[in-house]
Amino acid sequence: MKLRTLVPLAVLAVLTACATVRNPVSGEVERTVMDERSELRAGQQAHQEVLKEYRALANPVAQAYVDGIGQKLARASHRANLEWHFTVLDSPQVNAFALPGGYVYITRGILAYLDSEAELAGVLGHEIGHVTARHASQRATRQQAAGVGVLLANVLGAVLESKGVSGAADFSSQASQLAAAGYIAAYSREQESQADRLGADYLARNHYASARMVDVIRALKQQEQFAADQAREEGRPPPAGGGWLASHPSNDQRLHDIEQVARQTANGAAAPDADGRERYLKAIGGIPFGESREEGLTRDQQFFHPLLGFALTAPPDWRLRNGSEALAIVERSGEAAAIMRLVPAEAGQNHEEILRKLFNPVSGQATHSTVNGFEATTFVGLARSAQGMQEVVRP
């Protein structure tokens, strides 16, 4: 649970005008609802939303290192003219994603599972490929043509999928809506394969071994399997979505395809220490693994938040699910949960103001009490959701 103000990502950006552009990778002329100027505008706008939802990692050395590798790859790409931005996000999620206009993100969570500079370059090269081939623009155009409309949230599909909080999302209407938007925005198999090929090409142009992309997929498949096994041991469902492989299909056929691409792009001119393992390990030294002080720490049935100065213990047969937006205490069967979320300062100075501004009550009754010496308010009644629908609120 992060110590920050929570803001929604559901920003509507309807694009209706169509233009024709030449795809920088294929050379083909495409009809699109997002020309390059629109891509840049959407990327800039979405970048601000990403940084509201995820803090940039407070590690200048790691940020500079990742940006340097990314800029080197981008200069060798099909869209070297873009102003590229590479950001390490302070999230334990195993994920990387890109926005149109040259914005690429990688989480500290995925850095822990990479073993060298070449593997980092493989992940960044794949995401650069999505941007150079204009995949987000193609996706937006298809959605517009299908009558779905274009949401800025759809452009943020990879971000939204990575926001799954393994329990808390099931009980948070906002998180559920964001996750749904993420599924709409999934890349096609053809786009993923093209991004693989482009990533391998950009690695070869910079004298990295293209085969490192195969190592990345294999390592992350093992991590994904470990997370699923651990979840089953704890009596909870395996994680669904929320990782790099979730939006980048990880089946055996794809591994075979990447191996073929690696062989085709191998140029035999790899520089000495091309993998850059020592440089990589030095650059990521000291980066937190898993949960952080800012989000709070889970230890079995106990939760500690050093910055907020509180701790709690979950009852027997309940599990703690610590996410970026909320702490959920979930009953083993999943049929009940208690959710703790930070209230932004602008929500109000007392419980009545907070209820009115955050929950939009329509009718009902608020009961005041104390819990372990703290003031508490229980509301039962009808409230209006962010979509204007009335819903029943009860403890």
C-alpha positions in Angstrom: 0.0 0.0 0.0 1.8 3.1 -1.2 2.0 6.3 0.8 0.5 8.6 -1.9 -2.6 10.1 -3.3 -4.6 7.7 -5.4 -6.0 9.0 -8.7 -8.1 7.3 -11.4 -6.7 6.4 -14.8 -10.0 6.5 -16.6 -9.3 9.5 -18.7 -11.4 9.6 -21.9 -9.6 10.6 -25.0 -11.9 9.9 -28.0 -10.2 10.2 -31.4 -12.5 10.4 -34.3 -10.4 11.8 -37.2 -8.6 9.4 -39.5 -5.3 10.0 -41.1 -2.9 8.1 -43.3 0.7 7.4 -42.2 3.6 5.3 -43.4 4.6 2.7 -40.9 8.3 3.2 -40.1 8.9 -0.6 -39.8 6.8 -2.1 -42.7 6.9 0.9 -45.0 3.2 0.4 -45.7 0.6 3.2 -45.6 -1.9 2.8 -42.8 -5.2 4.5 -42.0 -5.1 5.5 -38.4 -6.8 7.5 -35.7 -3.4 8.4 -34.2 -0.9 10.1 -36.4 2.6 10.8 -34.9 1.4 14.1 -33.3 -1.5 12.3 -31.6 0.9 9.5 -30.5 3.2 12.1 -28.8 0.2 13.9 -27.2 -1.3 10.6 -25.9 2.1 9.4 -24.6 2.8 12.6 -22.8 -0.6 12.6 -21.2 -0.5 9.0 -20.2 3.0 9.4 -18.8 1.7 11.7 -16.2 -1.0 9.2 -15.2 1.6 6.4 -14.9 3.8 8.5 -12.6 0.7 9.2 -10.4 0.0 5.5 -10.1 3.6 4.3 -9.8 6.5 6.2 -8.3 9.7 6.3 -10.3 12.4 4.4 -8.4 14.4 6.7 -6.3 17.8 5.3 -7.5 19.6 7.7 -9.9 22.3 5.2 -10.7 19.8 2.5 -11.8 17.6 5.1 -13.7 20.6 6.5 -15.6 21.8 3.0 -16.4 18.5 1.8 -17.8 18.0 5.0 -19.7 21.4 4.7 -21.2 20.8 1.2 -22.5 17.3 2.2 -23.8 18.6 5.3 -25.6 21.3 3.2 -27.3 18.8 0.7 -28.5 16.4 3.4 -29.6 19.0 5.2 -31.7 19.4 2.0 -33.7 15.6 1.6 -34.1 13.2 2.5 -36.9 12.1 5.7 -35.0 15.4 7.2 -33.8 13.8 10.6 -34.3 11.5 10.2 -31.3 12.4 11.7 -28.0 12.6 8.5 -26.0 12.0 8.2 -22.2 12.9 5.1 -20.1 11.8 4.9 -16.5 12.3 2.3 -13.8 9.1 2.1 -11.7 9.1 1.4 -8.0 6.9 -1.7 -8.2 7.5 -5.3 -7.3 5.4 -6.5 -10.2 7.3 -8.4 -12.9 6.5 -6.1 -15.8 7.6 -3.8 -18.6 5.4 -1.9 -21.0 5.5 1.0 -23.5 3.3 3.9 -24.4 3.0 5.5 -27.9 5.4 8.4 -28.6 8.5 6.8 -27.0 7.7 6.1 -23.4 9.1 2.8 -22.0 8.8 1.5 -18.5 10.3 -1.4 -16.6 9.7 -2.3 -13.0 12.3 -3.0 -10.3 10.4 -6.3 -9.9 11.5 -7.6 -13.3 15.1 -6.3 -12.8 15.6 -8.9 -10.1 14.9 -11.8 -12.5 17.2 -10.6 -15.2 20.8 -11.7 -15.2 22.7 -9.3 -17.5 22.7 -6.1 -19.5 21.9 -8.1 -22.6 18.8 -9.5 -21.0 17.7 -6.0 -19.9 18.3 -4.9 -23.5 16.1 -7.8 -24.7 13.2 -6.6 -22.6 13.7 -2.9 -23.6 14.2 -3.8 -27.2 10.9 -5.7 -27.3 9.0 -2.7 -25.9 10.8 -0.3 -28.3 9.5 -2.6 -31.0 5.9 -2.0 -30.0 6.5 1.7 -30.3 8.4 1.7 -33.6 5.8 -0.6 -35.2 3.0 1.7 -34.0 1.1 -1.2 -32.3 -0.8 1.0 -29.9 -2.0 3.2 -32.8 -3.1 0.1 -34.7 -5.0 -1.2 -31.7 -6.7 2.2 -31.2 -7.7 2.3 -34.8 -9.2 -1.2 -34.7 -11.2 -0.3 -31.6 -12.5 2.9 -33.2 -13.5 0.9 -36.3 -15.3 -1.6 -34.2 -17.3 1.1 -32.4 -15.6 0.5 -29.1 -14.3 4.0 -28.9 -10.7 4.9 -27.8 -9.9 5.3 -24.2 -6.6 6.7 -23.0 -7.0 3.9 -20.5 -6.8 1.4 -23.4 -3.5 2.9 -24.5 -2.4 2.1 -20.9 -3.4 -1.6 -21.3 -0.2 -3.0 -20.1 -0.2 -0.7 -17.1 -3.7 -1.6 -16.2 -3.1 -5.3 -16.4 0.0 -4.9 -14.2 -2.2 -3.3 -11.4 -3.8 -6.6 -10.3 -3.4 -6.7 -6.5 -4.1 -10.4 -6.0 -7.2 -10.0 -3.8 -7.6 -6.3 -3.3 -8.7 -5.8 -6.9 -11.5 -8.2 -6.5 -13.0 -5.9 -3.9 -12.2 -2.6 -5.4 -14.5 -1.4 -8.2 -12.0 1.1 -9.5 -9.3 -1.6 -9.8 -11.7 -4.0 -11.5 -12.7 -1.4 -14.1 -9.0 -0.7 -14.8 -8.2 -4.3 -15.2 -11.1 -4.7 -17.6 -9.8 -1.9 -19.7 -6.4 -3.6 -19.8 -7.8 -6.8 -21.3 -9.4 -4.8 -24.2 -5.9 -3.5 -25.0 -4.1 -6.8 -25.3 -1.6 -7.0 -28.1 -2.2 -9.6 -30.9 0.0 -12.6 -31.4 1.3 -11.0 -34.6 2.2 -7.8 -32.9 4.0 -9.7 -30.1 5.9 -11.7 -32.7 6.9 -8.6 -34.6 8.1 -6.9 -31.4 10.2 -10.0 -30.7 11.8 -9.8 -34.1 12.4 -6.1 -33.8 13.9 -6.5 -30.3 16.2 -9.2 -31.5 17.2 -6.9 -34.5 17.9 -4.0 -32.2 20.0 -6.2 -29.9 22.1 -7.4 -32.9 22.6 -3.8 -34.1 24.1 -3.0 -30.8 26.3 -6.2 -30.7 24.3 -8.0 -28.0 23.6 -11.7 -28.5 20.0 -12.0 -29.8 19.7 -15.3 -28.0 19.5 -13.4 -24.7 15.8 -12.8 -25.5 15.3 -16.6 -25.2 16.9 -16.6 -21.8 14.6 -13.8 -20.6 11.5 -15.6 -21.6 12.7 -18.9 -20.0 13.7 -17.2 -16.8 10.4 -15.4 -16.5 8.5 -18.5 -17.3 10.2 -20.2 -14.3 9.4 -17.2 -12.1 5.7 -17.4 -13.2 5.6 -21.1 -12.4 7.1 -20.5 -9.0 4.5 -17.8 -8.2 1.7 -20.2 -9.3 3.1 -23.1 -7.1 3.5 -20.7 -4.1 -0.1 -19.5 -4.5 -1.4 -23.1 -4.5 0.6 -23.9 -1.4 -1.0 -21.0 0.3 -4.5 -22.1 -0.7 -5.1 -19.2 -3.1 -5.6 -19.1 -6.9 -2.6 -18.7 -9.1 -1.9 -15.1 -10.2 -3.9 -14.2 -13.3 -2.5 -11.4 -15.4 -0.3 -8.7 -14.1 3.1 -9.7 -15.4 5.2 -9.3 -18.5 4.4 -12.8 -19.7 0.7 -12.2 -19.1 0.5 -9.7 -21.9 3.4 -11.3 -23.9 2.3 -14.9 -24.6 4.8 -17.4 -23.2 3.9 -20.7 -24.8 6.4 -23.1 -26.3 5.7 -22.0 -29.9 6.7 -18.5 -29.0 10.0 -19.7 -27.5 10.6 -21.7 -30.7 9.9 -18.6 -32.8 12.3 -16.4 -30.7 15.0 -19.0 -31.1 14.5 -18.9 -34.9 14.7 -15.1 -34.8 17.8 -15.2 -32.7 19.6 -17.5 -35.2 18.5 -15.3 -38.1 19.8 -12.1 -36.5 23.0 -13.4 -35.1 25.9 -11.5 -36.7 28.8 -13.2 -35.0 30.2 -9.8 -34.0 29.4 -9.8 -30.3 31.7 -7.5 -28.4 33.8 -8.8 -25.5 31.7 -8.9 -22.3 28.6 -8.3 -24.6 26.3 -9.7 -21.9 27.5 -7.0 -19.5 26.6 -9.1 -16.5 29.0 -7.3 -14.1 27.9 -3.9 -15.2 24.3 -5.0 -14.8 24.7 -6.4 -11.3 26.6 -3.3 -10.2 23.9 -1.0 -11.5 21.0 -2.7 -9.8 22.8 -3.2 -6.5 20.8 -2.0 -3.5 17.4 -2.0 -5.3 14.7 -3.4 -2.9 13.3 -6.9 -3.8 9.6 -7.5 -3.2 7.6 -5.2 -0.9 9.1 -1.9 0.2 8.9 0.5 3.2 6.7 2.8 1.1 4.1 0.1 0.5 4.4 -1.8 3.8 5.8 -5.2 4.6 3.9 -8.5 4.9 5.3 -11.3 7.1 3.0 -14.3 7.3 -0.1 -13.0 9.1 1.4 -9.7 10.1 1.6 -6.4 8.2 4.0 -3.5 9.1 4.0 0.0 7.6 7.1 1.8 8.9 6.2 5.1 7.3 2.6 5.2 8.5 3.6 3.8 11.9 1.1 1.0 12.3 1.0 -2.8 12.3 -1.8 -5.4 12.3 -2.3 -9.1 12.5 -4.7 -11.0 10.2 -7.0 -13.5 11.9 -6.4 -17.2 11.4 -7.5 -18.5 7.9 -7.3 -14.9 6.5 -4.6 -13.8 4.2 -2.9 -10.4 3.7 -2.8 -9.1 0.1 -0.7 -6.0 -0.1 -1.3 -4.0 -3.4 -0.3 -0.6 -4.8 -3.7 0.9 -4.0 -4.9 -1.1 -1.0 -4.3 -3.7 1.7 -6.8 -6.5 1.6 -7.4 -9.0 4.4 -9.1 -11.8 2.6 -10.9 -14.8 4.1 -9.4 -18.1 2.7 -12.5 -18.9 0.6 -12.5 -15.4 -0.9 -16.1 -14.8 0.2 -15.2 -11.9 2.6 -12.5 -9.3 2.9 -11.6 -6.1 4.7 -10.0 -3.4 2.6 -7.7 -0.6 3.8 -7.0 2.3 1.5 -5.3 5.7 2.1 -7.6 8.6 2.0 -6.2 11.6 0.0 -5.8 14.8 2.1 -8.3 16.7 -0.1 -11.1 14.2 0.7 -12.0 16.1 3.8 -11.2 16.8 7.5 -13.7 14.5 9.1 -15.6 11.3 8.4 -18.7 13.0 7.1 -16.8 15.0 4.5 -14.8 11.9 3.5 -18.0 9.8 3.1 -19.6 12.6 1.0 -16.7 13.2 -1.3 -15.4 9.6 -1.8 -18.5 7.5 -1.6 -21.2 9.8 -2.9 -24.0 8.5 -0.5 -27.5 8.8 -1.9 -29.4 7.5 1.2 -28.6 5.5 4.3 -27.3 5.8 7.8 -23.9 6.5 9.3 -23.1 5.1 12.8 -20.2 6.5 14.8 -18.1 4.3 17.2 -14.5 3.6 18.2 -12.2 0.7 17.2 -9.2 0.2 19.5 -9.4 3.8 20.5 -9.7 5.2 17.0 -12.8 7.0 15.7 -14.8 4.9 13.2 -17.8 5.4 11.1 -20.0 2.7 9.5 -22.2 3.6 6.6 -25.1 1.4 5.4 -27.2 2.5 2.4 -27.0 3.5 -1.2 -24.0 5.3 -2.8 -23.3 6.5 -6.4 -20.4 4.9 -8.2 -18.0 6.8 -10.4 -20.1 5.7 -13.4 -23.2 7.3 -11.9 -24.8 3.9 -10.9 -26.4 3.4 -7.5 -25.0 0.5 -5.5 -25.6 -0.9 -2.0 -22.9 -0.2 0.6 -22.8 -2.3 3.7 -20.2 -3.7 6.1 
